[in-house]
Amino acid sequence: MLASRGAEYTSRESPGVVQDRKSNRYGMGFHHHCGCLVIDSYFDADLPNLLHDLRDESQTVAGWETHPDLTPEEQRGLWKHHVSETRPSAHSVRETPLRGPARERTAENDAYWAHRQRALGIDDSGTALEPHEIELVEALKSIGDPPSKWLPVPPPMKDGRIPASNDMMWHGKPFEAKRTTSANYAGIKGSITQYVKKALETGVTKDRFIIDLGDRAVLSEKVRRQVERYNIRNQKYPIKELWVFDRNGLHQVNLIEK
């Protein structure tokens, strides 16, 4: 066993002093069930590459050079959130995929998502992207096809409502980006029609969509054929262009008009 926890101990002897849970007495030996020894080390060369890699990772994710504006408490929170997102727990393997169900951006995890958003390297118009939007842009970047810009949220109208707007400029055109893990026709249709309808109510056109199914779901051939007929089946809310991003990559859907 290797434990890098030197800062927690107040003396050279304290790492080997543990409390017997049954008798409530103290004795030597780090664990009651094995014969491990406590050996102090003060040189980097004595540590395995794993610890050097962890140190470099923590500096990149939450270090002073990367985030000089964060307090120590905020840096610890950023690193803790990073570990929870990227490591299995002691009790179960993390089931959240790279592009899983949509998650909220909260005050507790905002620094983490802000870091990932800055790493996108696109013009975000000063908008705080939602986690699923950040994950989509990351996935598009990974295949060399990122959006050129994330569009700003328009100001409120006179009645206080926020008008609808498209999400991003992609391939030189405004696109709406939606996340659903329901890889069936109903799930994809629902991710389109309700937003086309809401946009029309505020005089905005949404007719180009990219639907992100996450990195587990797959667009089956049956569902693809159904989605190709979207405009025929939804003549009140037609669209001009549709792309689907699933576990196997990015697919353009050939929309049939007749």
C-alpha positions, 0 to 999 in steps of 0.5 A: 500500500502507498499512501501520500498523506504526510501533511496529516501526521503530527509526528513520525510515530503517529502514522502507525498508531491506530485505535482498536475499534473493539477494545478502544485501545491504541496500538502500533500497525496501520491496519488490523487485518494486514502486516503493512509497514509505515515508511516515510519518504521525502524525495520525489524520486521515491514516489511512483509515476502515478502520484506525479501524474495525479499532482500534474492533473490536480494542478491543471484542473484546480491549481493556482496557475490555472485558477489564480482567482479561486480561493483554496476552498473553491479549488478543493471543491473543483478538484473534488467535483473533477474526481467524482466525475472521472473516477469510480467510487469505492462502492460502485462504478460511475455510470454517468457517461461522457455525454449522459443525461442532462445535468444542472449547472449549480453554484456548487459545480459552477467552477468545474463547468466554467473550467471546461467551458473555457477549454472549448476555445470558442466564442461563447458570447458570454453565455454560461453554457449548460453541462450538456451543451458543453459536452456536445461542443467537446464531442464536436471538437473531438471530431474536428467539427466544432461550432464557430460561435455560441449565440447570446441569449436575447434580452427580455421582451416588453412583457418580460418573456425571454424570446426564443433563440437558436443555440449556435452557429454551425456550418455557417448557419444557426442551429438548435442543439438538444439532448435526449437519451430516448433514441426513438422517434417520439424522443427525437420528434419531441426534441424538435416540435416543441421548440419549433412551436415555442419559437414561432410564438415569439417570431423566431425560426428554428429549422436546423437541429442537432440532436445529441443522444449521448455516448451510449444510445445508437440511432437504429436504422428503423428510427432513422427511416422514421425520422427521415419522414419527420416533415411529412408527419409534422407539416405544421412544424417543418425543419430544413436540416437535422443531424443526430450525434450518437455513440457511433458518431455524427449522422446527417438525416436525409429529410424526405419532403414528399 
